[in-house]
Amino acid sequence: MISKMLWIAGTAAVFAGATAHAANPAAGKEKSKTCAACHGPDGNSAVADFPRLAGQHYDYLVKALSDYKSGERKNAIMAPLAASLSKRDIEDLAAFYSRQQGLTVKY
């Protein structure tokens, strides 16, 4: 019974990570050119009004962009930008930004 539960947990972990591996960070970098105006070329925004995307978790970025696209998450700037993104675009962007080094903020 325990070995079956471990197998199921291991299989679920493999499938959960499969999407992140299927995404293309190089394509995400190319697609991020529009995003760079606000979020910086590597996702490290220099302006406090725009969140830093660099180093965020892949799943978080996919969820946030998907929610902007669906309207579940509201933002007048992000909604029209996310509306044109495909699922693959979202995955590629998330793969790119999640692999970038986030900056440490010093106060």
LUMNUDO-737470 format. One line per 10 residues: their letters; for each residue x, y, z of N, C-alpha, C, O. Coordinates in Angstrom, 2 decimals, m for minus. Layout:
! LUMNUDO-737470
a = X:Y:Z:X:Y:Z:X:Y:Z:X:Y:Z; ...
END
This chain:
! LUMNUDO-737470
miskmlwiag = 0.83:m1.20:0.00:0.00:0.00:0.00:0.86:1.25:0.00:0.61:2.18:m0.77; 1.88:1.28:0.85:2.75:2.46:0.93:3.52:2.64:m0.37:3.68:3.77:m0.85; 4.00:1.54:m0.96:4.74:1.66:m2.22:3.84:2.17:m3.33:4.29:2.93:m4.19; 2.57:1.76:m3.33:1.62:2.26:m4.33:1.41:3.76:m4.16:1.34:4.49:m5.14; 1.29:4.22:m2.91:1.10:5.65:m2.64:2.33:6.44:m3.07:2.21:7.53:m3.62; 3.53:5.90:m2.82:4.75:6.57:m3.24:4.85:6.64:m4.76:5.28:7.65:m5.31; 4.43:5.56:m5.44:4.45:5.56:m6.90:3.50:6.62:m7.44:3.85:7.36:m8.36; 2.30:6.71:m6.86:1.32:7.71:m7.30:1.86:9.12:m7.06:1.74:9.98:m7.93; 2.45:9.35:m5.90:3.01:10.68:m5.59:4.15:11.02:m6.54:4.24:12.15:m7.02; 5.01:10.05:m6.82:6.12:10.28:m7.74:5.65:10.55:m9.15:6.18:11.43:m9.82
taavfagata = 4.66:9.81:m9.60:4.10:10.01:m10.94:3.44:11.38:m11.04:3.60:12.06:m12.05; 2.71:11.78:m10.02:2.07:13.09:m10.02:3.11:14.20:m10.09:2.91:15.19:m10.79; 4.21:14.03:m9.37:5.27:15.05:m9.39:5.89:15.17:m10.77:6.20:16.27:m11.22; 6.06:14.04:m11.45:6.62:14.07:m12.81:5.69:14.82:m13.74:6.14:15.67:m14.51; 4.39:14.51:m13.68:3.45:15.17:m14.56:3.27:16.64:m14.21:3.05:17.45:m15.10; 3.35:16.99:m12.96:3.24:18.39:m12.54:4.38:19.22:m13.11:4.18:20.37:m13.49; 5.57:18.65:m13.16:6.72:19.36:m13.70:6.83:19.29:m15.20:7.64:20.01:m15.79; 6.03:18.43:m15.84:6.14:18.24:m17.29:5.83:19.52:m18.06:6.47:19.79:m19.08; 4.87:20.31:m17.59:4.52:21.53:m18.29:5.69:22.51:m18.29:5.96:23.15:m19.30; 6.37:22.63:m17.17:7.49:23.56:m17.08:8.60:23.16:m18.05:9.26:24.02:m18.63
haanpaagke = 8.80:21.85:m18.24:9.84:21.40:m19.15:9.41:21.55:m20.60:10.26:21.72:m21.48; 8.10:21.50:m20.87:7.61:21.64:m22.23:7.68:23.10:m22.69:7.77:23.37:m23.88; 7.64:24.02:m21.75:7.70:25.44:m22.08:9.10:25.78:m22.58:10.07:25.13:m22.22; 9.18:26.81:m23.39:10.43:27.18:m24.04:10.89:28.56:m23.54:10.35:29.58:m23.98; 11.87:28.60:m22.64:12.32:29.90:m22.12:12.93:30.80:m23.20:12.82:32.02:m23.10; 13.55:30.22:m24.22:14.12:31.04:m25.31:12.99:31.73:m26.08:13.10:32.90:m26.44; 11.92:30.99:m26.32:10.76:31.60:m26.98:10.13:32.65:m26.06:9.66:33.69:m26.52; 10.12:32.36:m24.75:9.58:33.32:m23.78:10.37:34.62:m23.78:9.79:35.70:m23.65; 11.68:34.51:m23.92:12.51:35.72:m23.98:12.12:36.56:m25.18:12.01:37.79:m25.08; 11.91:35.91:m26.32:11.51:36.62:m27.53:10.14:37.27:m27.34:9.93:38.41:m27.74
ksktcaachg = 9.22:36.56:m26.71:7.86:37.05:m26.49:7.80:38.13:m25.42:6.82:38.87:m25.35; 8.84:38.24:m24.59:8.83:39.19:m23.47:9.19:40.61:m23.87:9.19:41.50:m23.02; 9.49:40.84:m25.13:9.90:42.19:m25.55:8.85:43.24:m25.23:9.19:44.36:m24.85; 7.59:42.91:m25.38:6.51:43.85:m25.03:6.48:44.10:m23.53:6.23:45.22:m23.08; 6.74:43.05:m22.76:6.70:43.13:m21.30:7.83:44.01:m20.75:7.69:44.61:m19.68; 8.94:44.06:m21.48:10.14:44.75:m21.01:9.91:46.24:m20.75:10.60:46.82:m19.91; 8.98:46.84:m21.44:8.72:48.27:m21.24:8.37:48.59:m19.79:8.76:49.64:m19.27; 7.65:47.70:m19.14:7.26:47.92:m17.75:8.06:47.07:m16.76:8.42:47.54:m15.68; 8.32:45.82:m17.13:8.93:44.87:m16.20:10.44:44.72:m16.36:11.06:43.96:m15.62; 11.03:45.44:m17.31:12.47:45.34:m17.55:12.78:44.16:m18.46:12.00:43.21:m18.54
pdgnsavadf = 13.93:44.21:m19.15:14.25:43.17:m20.13:14.43:41.77:m19.53:14.25:40.77:m20.23; 14.77:41.69:m18.25:14.94:40.39:m17.61:13.92:40.15:m16.50:14.04:39.20:m15.73; 12.92:41.03:m16.42:11.88:40.89:m15.41:12.16:41.59:m14.11:11.40:41.46:m13.15; 13.25:42.35:m14.06:13.60:43.12:m12.86:13.24:44.58:m13.10:14.07:45.38:m13.50; 11.99:44.89:m12.83:11.49:46.24:m13.05:12.25:47.24:m12.17:12.54:46.97:m11.01; 12.57:48.38:m12.76:13.26:49.44:m12.02:12.25:50.39:m11.36:12.64:51.28:m10.61; 10.97:50.19:m11.65:9.92:51.07:m11.16:9.03:50.29:m10.18:8.56:49.20:m10.50; 8.82:50.84:m9.02:8.04:50.15:m7.97:6.60:49.86:m8.38:5.99:48.94:m7.84; 6.06:50.62:m9.32:4.67:50.41:m9.76:4.48:49.11:m10.54:3.37:48.61:m10.65; 5.56:48.56:m11.07:5.49:47.35:m11.88:6.22:46.22:m11.17:7.39:46.36:m10.82
prlagqhydy = 5.55:45.10:m10.96:6.17:44.00:m10.21:7.38:43.40:m10.92:7.48:43.41:m12.14; 8.28:42.89:m10.11:9.42:42.15:m10.63:8.98:40.73:m10.91:8.43:40.06:m10.03; 9.21:40.28:m12.12:8.81:38.93:m12.52:9.95:37.94:m12.42:9.72:36.74:m12.30; 11.17:38.44:m12.47:12.36:37.58:m12.44:12.39:36.74:m11.17:12.24:37.26:m10.06; 12.60:35.45:m11.35:12.74:34.56:m10.21:11.43:34.12:m9.57:11.45:33.35:m8.61; 10.30:34.59:m10.09:9.01:34.13:m9.56:8.81:32.67:m9.95:9.40:32.20:m10.93; 8.01:31.95:m9.21:7.74:30.55:m9.50:6.96:30.43:m10.81:6.06:31.22:m11.10; 7.33:29.43:m11.59:6.69:29.16:m12.88:5.18:29.07:m12.73:4.44:29.74:m13.46; 4.71:28.26:m11.80:3.27:28.06:m11.62:2.54:29.35:m11.25:1.43:29.59:m11.71; 3.18:30.18:m10.44:2.58:31.46:m10.06:2.40:32.35:m11.29:1.35:32.96:m11.48
lvkalsdyks = 3.44:32.42:m12.13:3.38:33.26:m13.32:2.32:32.77:m14.30:1.59:33.57:m14.88; 2.22:31.46:m14.48:1.19:30.90:m15.36:m0.18:31.26:m14.82:m1.06:31.69:m15.58; m0.38:31.08:m13.53:m1.69:31.38:m12.91:m2.02:32.87:m13.04:m3.14:33.22:m13.40; m1.07:33.72:m12.74:m1.32:35.17:m12.81:m1.68:35.60:m14.23:m2.67:36.31:m14.42; m0.91:35.17:m15.22:m1.21:35.55:m16.60:m2.53:34.96:m17.08:m3.29:35.62:m17.78; m2.80:33.72:m16.69:m4.07:33.09:m17.07:m5.25:33.83:m16.44:m6.29:33.99:m17.07; m5.08:34.27:m15.20:m6.14:35.01:m14.52:m6.35:36.39:m15.13:m7.48:36.86:m15.21; m5.29:37.05:m15.57:m5.45:38.32:m16.29:m6.21:38.08:m17.59:m7.10:38.85:m17.96; m5.85:37.01:m18.28:m6.49:36.68:m19.56:m7.98:36.40:m19.38:m8.79:36.86:m20.18; m8.33:35.65:m18.35:m9.73:35.27:m18.12:m10.55:36.40:m17.50:m11.78:36.37:m17.55
gerknaimap = m9.87:37.39:m16.92:m10.57:38.46:m16.23:m10.76:38.21:m14.75:m11.30:39.05:m14.03; m10.31:37.03:m14.29:m10.42:36.72:m12.86:m9.55:37.65:m12.03:m9.89:38.01:m10.91; m8.42:38.05:m12.60:m7.52:39.02:m11.96:m7.66:40.32:m12.75:m7.53:40.32:m13.97; m7.92:41.40:m12.06:m8.22:42.68:m12.72:m7.02:43.62:m12.72:m6.39:43.84:m11.69; m6.71:44.15:m13.88:m5.71:45.20:m14.03:m5.89:45.81:m15.40:m5.85:45.10:m16.41; m6.11:47.11:m15.45:m6.40:47.79:m16.71:m5.26:47.70:m17.72:m5.50:47.73:m18.93; m4.04:47.58:m17.25:m2.89:47.49:m18.16:m2.70:46.04:m18.62:m2.51:45.79:m19.81; m2.75:45.11:m17.68:m2.44:43.71:m18.01:m3.56:43.00:m18.77:m3.27:42.14:m19.60; m4.80:43.33:m18.52:m5.92:42.62:m19.15:m5.82:42.59:m20.67:m5.91:41.52:m21.26; m5.65:43.74:m21.33:m5.59:43.68:m22.81:m4.31:43.01:m23.33:m4.32:42.41:m24.40
laaslskrdi = m3.25:43.11:m22.57:m2.00:42.46:m22.99:m2.12:40.94:m22.88:m1.70:40.21:m23.78; m2.69:40.47:m21.78:m2.83:39.03:m21.57:m3.91:38.43:m22.48:m3.85:37.24:m22.80; m4.87:39.23:m22.88:m5.97:38.71:m23.72:m5.47:38.09:m25.01:m6.07:37.14:m25.52; m4.38:38.60:m25.54:m3.88:38.09:m26.82:m2.92:36.91:m26.67:m2.47:36.35:m27.67; m2.60:36.52:m25.43:m1.64:35.45:m25.22:m2.31:34.07:m25.33:m3.41:33.86:m24.82; m1.63:33.16:m25.99:m2.09:31.77:m26.03:m1.59:31.06:m24.77:m0.77:31.61:m24.02; m2.07:29.85:m24.55:m1.59:29.07:m23.41:m0.09:28.85:m23.54:0.63:28.92:m22.55; 0.37:28.58:m24.75:1.80:28.35:m24.99:2.60:29.62:m24.72:3.68:29.55:m24.14; 2.08:30.78:m25.14:2.76:32.05:m24.86:2.94:32.23:m23.36:4.02:32.61:m22.90; 1.89:31.96:m22.61:1.93:32.10:m21.15:2.97:31.17:m20.56:3.76:31.57:m19.70
edlaafysrq = 2.98:29.93:m21.01:3.96:28.95:m20.50:5.39:29.37:m20.84:6.28:29.25:m20.01; 5.60:29.85:m22.06:6.94:30.28:m22.48:7.41:31.49:m21.67:8.56:31.55:m21.24; 6.52:32.45:m21.48:6.87:33.63:m20.68:7.20:33.24:m19.24:8.16:33.73:m18.66; 6.38:32.36:m18.68:6.62:31.90:m17.31:7.95:31.16:m17.21:8.67:31.30:m16.22; 8.27:30.37:m18.22:9.54:29.63:m18.23:10.71:30.61:m18.27:11.71:30.42:m17.57; 10.60:31.64:m19.09:11.67:32.64:m19.19:11.86:33.38:m17.87:12.96:33.42:m17.33; 10.79:33.98:m17.36:10.91:34.81:m16.15:11.28:33.99:m14.92:12.00:34.48:m14.05; 10.79:32.78:m14.82:11.10:31.97:m13.64:12.57:31.57:m13.59:13.08:31.20:m12.53; 13.26:31.63:m14.71:14.67:31.27:m14.76:15.61:32.47:m14.62:16.83:32.32:m14.58; 15.03:33.66:m14.53:15.85:34.86:m14.40:16.21:35.09:m12.93:15.48:34.70:m12.02
qgltvky = 17.32:35.72:m12.72:17.78:36.03:m11.36:17.07:37.28:m10.86:17.19:38.34:m11.46; 16.34:37.15:m9.77:15.66:38.30:m9.18:16.66:39.14:m8.40:17.64:38.63:m7.86; 16.41:40.42:m8.36:17.28:41.34:m7.61:16.84:41.40:m6.16:15.65:41.30:m5.85; 17.79:41.56:m5.29:17.50:41.75:m3.87:17.25:43.23:m3.64:18.04:44.08:m4.05; 16.14:43.51:m2.99:15.80:44.90:m2.69:16.38:45.27:m1.33:16.17:44.56:m0.35; 17.09:46.38:m1.27:17.64:46.86:0.00:16.92:48.15:0.38:16.79:49.07:m0.42; 16.47:48.18:1.61:15.77:49.37:2.09:16.61:50.11:3.10:16.18:51.14:3.62
END
